Amino acid sequence: MTYSYAQTPEGQPSDSGSSPMIRLQRVVVDFIRGLHAQCPPGSYHWEPTNGGSQDQEGSEIWIGTETPIDPEIIAKRPAVVVGRGPAAFQGIGLGDQAYTDLATGAHVKMDMIPTTLNINVLSKIPVEAEELAWFIARHIWNLRNELLRGNSFILYTGQRPSLSPPSAAGTLVSGPSADSDWIVVTVSMPVYLQHMEVAMPLNTKVVREVAVVATATGPKPRLRPRSALQGTAVLQEAQTTIVGAALPQTDGSDAQSSEPLLVQFKT
């Protein structure tokens, strides 16, 4: 039996280990940017080559998660800001215990985190904000499976997006030149995230391998005595001669069966 010591992966923030709420916003931002990247120039085209810059120069629409946004950055372009509502652990059972790995002693906890996805479409023209919000909402409603594909941390998204009426942007816009003529239309939909954590006991031995060797003993089999064959009879013609065969008789008409029959064979 061989042992090894249990270890746990590093729990540092990364793309796969960061907050699922942040990952949700990144996924939706990439989805909306992909929609507008396919729009031709002159129809709210988003330029992928300059997507990494803060002002997204060359794009006809600004798409991101920063809030409040600075009017100096987006200038006169419309903007899409992806955010979320409150999120809380839901609880799927007593202790949120999913299962225990008997091989390592690890305890796995899993829970569901419901939240609300908010996509804020800002513009100085109410009709423009309405049209862009509808463009995004109908594509999310139609391509929901594409949005979820490859993002297993998103357990479920609501099938019924809701659109708010045009209203003042309020705290979504700030900066020295911020004014009160920004309009926002918000697309909202419920989202259910799932998260899993593993508690691995350290400095404890873990069985890696168990080898079993079995032997069986018993009485030896009884062998019949054997004698070596003398000569060979292969391709050899047998020549047999009957010598002196006679039936003993007591009289001329009857033979006694009690007397042995003597027959000699010569080969």
C-alpha positions in Angstrom: 0.0 0.0 0.0 1.4 3.4 -1.0 0.4 6.8 0.2 0.7 10.4 -1.0 -0.2 13.7 0.7 -3.3 15.6 -0.3 -2.8 19.0 -2.0 -5.1 21.8 -3.0 -4.8 24.1 -6.0 -3.9 27.7 -5.6 -6.9 29.9 -4.9 -5.7 33.0 -6.5 -8.0 35.3 -8.5 -7.9 34.5 -12.2 -10.2 34.3 -15.2 -11.5 30.9 -14.1 -11.4 31.5 -10.3 -12.6 35.1 -10.0 -16.1 36.3 -9.0 -18.8 34.6 -11.1 -20.6 38.0 -11.2 -17.6 39.6 -12.9 -17.3 36.7 -15.3 -21.0 37.1 -16.2 -20.5 40.7 -17.1 -17.5 39.9 -19.2 -19.4 37.2 -21.1 -22.3 39.5 -21.9 -19.9 42.3 -22.9 -18.2 40.0 -25.4 -21.6 38.9 -26.7 -22.8 42.4 -27.3 -19.5 43.5 -28.8 -19.7 40.5 -31.2 -23.2 41.6 -32.3 -22.1 45.1 -33.1 -18.8 43.9 -34.7 -20.9 42.3 -37.4 -22.9 45.5 -38.1 -21.6 47.4 -41.1 -20.0 50.8 -40.6 -22.7 53.4 -40.3 -25.0 51.1 -38.3 -23.4 51.3 -34.8 -20.4 49.2 -35.8 -18.0 48.2 -33.1 -14.3 48.0 -34.1 -12.6 44.9 -32.6 -9.1 46.2 -33.3 -9.4 49.1 -30.9 -11.6 47.3 -28.3 -8.8 47.2 -25.7 -8.5 51.0 -25.5 -10.5 52.9 -22.9 -12.2 55.2 -25.4 -12.6 52.4 -28.0 -11.5 54.8 -30.8 -12.9 53.9 -34.2 -16.1 52.3 -32.9 -19.5 53.9 -33.4 -20.8 52.7 -30.1 -19.0 52.3 -26.7 -19.5 48.9 -24.9 -18.1 48.1 -21.5 -18.8 47.6 -17.7 -17.3 50.9 -16.3 -19.8 52.9 -14.4 -20.3 55.8 -14.1 -19.1 56.6 -17.6 -17.3 59.8 -18.5 -19.0 61.7 -21.3 -15.5 62.9 -22.4 -14.6 59.4 -23.3 -17.8 58.3 -25.1 -18.3 61.8 -26.7 -21.6 61.8 -28.6 -21.7 58.1 -29.3 -24.3 55.9 -27.6 -23.0 53.6 -24.9 -23.9 50.2 -23.4 -22.9 49.5 -19.8 -23.4 46.0 -18.5 -24.0 45.6 -14.8 -25.9 43.4 -12.3 -28.3 43.6 -9.4 -27.8 42.1 -5.9 -26.6 38.5 -5.7 -26.9 36.1 -2.7 -26.2 32.5 -2.0 -29.4 30.5 -2.4 -28.6 27.3 -0.5 -29.3 23.9 -2.0 -29.4 21.8 1.1 -28.1 21.4 4.6 -24.5 22.6 4.7 -24.6 23.0 0.9 -22.7 19.7 0.8 -22.6 18.3 -2.7 -20.5 15.1 -2.1 -17.4 13.8 -0.3 -14.5 12.3 -2.2 -13.7 9.1 -0.3 -10.4 8.7 -2.1 -9.0 12.0 -0.8 -11.3 13.1 2.0 -12.2 16.3 0.1 -15.5 18.0 0.9 -17.2 19.6 -2.1 -19.7 22.4 -1.6 -22.0 23.7 -4.3 -24.5 26.5 -4.3 -26.7 28.5 -6.7 -26.4 32.3 -6.8 -29.3 34.1 -8.4 -28.9 37.7 -9.6 -30.2 40.1 -12.2 -28.3 41.1 -15.3 -28.8 44.8 -16.2 -27.8 46.1 -19.7 -28.0 49.9 -19.7 -28.2 51.5 -23.1 -27.4 55.2 -22.9 -28.0 57.9 -25.5 -28.9 61.5 -25.7 -31.7 60.5 -28.1 -34.6 58.5 -26.5 -35.5 56.7 -29.8 -31.9 55.7 -30.3 -31.7 54.2 -26.8 -34.9 52.3 -27.4 -33.8 50.9 -30.7 -30.4 49.7 -29.4 -32.0 48.2 -26.3 -34.4 46.3 -28.5 -31.6 45.1 -30.8 -29.7 43.7 -27.8 -32.7 42.2 -26.1 -34.1 40.3 -29.1 -30.7 38.8 -29.9 -30.2 37.6 -26.3 -33.7 36.2 -26.3 -33.0 34.4 -29.6 -29.4 33.3 -29.1 -29.6 32.4 -25.4 -28.1 28.9 -26.0 -25.2 30.5 -27.8 -24.6 32.8 -24.8 -24.6 29.9 -22.4 -22.4 27.6 -24.5 -19.0 27.1 -23.0 -20.0 29.0 -19.8 -20.9 26.3 -17.4 -20.9 28.6 -14.4 -24.1 30.2 -15.8 -26.7 27.7 -14.7 -29.7 29.4 -16.3 -30.8 32.6 -17.8 -34.4 33.8 -17.9 -36.2 33.5 -21.2 -38.2 36.7 -20.8 -36.0 39.9 -20.9 -37.7 43.1 -19.7 -37.1 46.6 -21.0 -37.5 49.7 -18.9 -39.0 52.9 -20.3 -36.6 55.7 -21.3 -35.5 57.6 -18.2 -32.8 59.9 -17.0 -29.4 58.2 -16.8 -28.7 59.7 -13.3 -25.6 58.3 -11.7 -24.7 56.2 -14.7 -23.0 59.3 -16.2 -20.6 61.5 -14.4 -17.6 63.8 -15.1 -17.0 67.5 -15.4 -19.1 67.9 -18.5 -21.9 65.6 -17.5 -25.3 67.0 -18.1 -28.8 65.9 -17.6 -29.9 65.0 -21.1 -28.6 61.4 -21.1 -31.3 58.8 -21.5 -31.1 55.2 -20.5 -33.1 52.1 -21.4 -32.3 49.1 -19.2 -32.6 45.5 -20.4 -33.0 43.2 -17.4 -33.2 39.4 -17.1 -32.7 37.0 -14.2 -29.6 34.9 -14.1 -28.7 31.9 -11.9 -25.0 31.2 -11.4 -23.5 28.1 -9.9 -20.4 27.9 -7.8 -18.4 25.1 -6.3 -15.6 25.0 -3.7 -13.4 22.1 -2.6 -12.0 21.8 1.0 -9.1 19.4 0.8 -7.6 18.1 4.1 -3.9 18.8 4.1 -1.0 16.8 5.7 -3.1 13.7 5.6 -2.2 10.5 3.9 -4.2 9.5 0.9 -4.1 5.9 -0.4 -2.8 5.9 -3.9 -2.6 2.1 -4.6 -3.5 -1.1 -2.9 -1.8 -4.2 -4.2 -3.2 -7.7 -3.3 -1.2 -10.9 -4.0 -3.1 -14.2 -3.4 -1.6 -17.7 -3.3 -3.4 -21.0 -3.0 -2.1 -24.3 -1.7 -3.7 -27.8 -1.7 -3.1 -31.5 -2.0 -1.0 -32.6 -4.9 -2.9 -34.5 -7.6 -2.6 -38.3 -7.6 -0.7 -39.5 -10.7 -1.2 -43.0 -12.1 2.0 -45.0 -12.4 3.3 -45.0 -15.9 5.9 -47.2 -17.7 7.9 -46.3 -20.7 6.9 -47.7 -24.0 9.3 -50.1 -25.6 9.8 -49.9 -29.3 7.2 -48.5 -31.7 4.3 -49.8 -33.6 4.2 -47.0 -36.2 4.1 -48.3 -39.7 4.9 -51.8 -38.5 2.9 -54.7 -39.7 1.8 -57.1 -37.0 2.3 -60.7 -37.6 0.4 -63.0 -35.2 0.6 -66.8 -35.2 -1.6 -68.9 -33.1 0.3 -71.8 -31.6 -1.1 -74.8 -29.9 -4.7 -73.5 -29.5 -6.9 -76.4 -28.4 -10.1 -76.8 -26.4 -9.8 -79.4 -23.7 -12.5 -82.0 -24.0 -13.6 -84.7 -21.6 -15.2 -86.8 -24.3 -15.8 -86.6 -28.0 -19.0 -84.5 -27.7 -18.7 -82.0 -24.9 -16.2 -79.5 -23.6 -15.8 -78.5 -20.0 -16.0 -74.7 -19.6 -14.4 -74.9 -16.1 -11.1 -75.8 -17.6 -8.9 -72.8 -18.8 -8.5 -72.1 -22.5 -4.9 -72.0 -23.3 -4.0 -69.8 -26.3 -0.5 -68.7 -27.2 0.2 -65.7 -29.5 3.4 -65.2 -31.1 4.2 -62.0 -32.9 
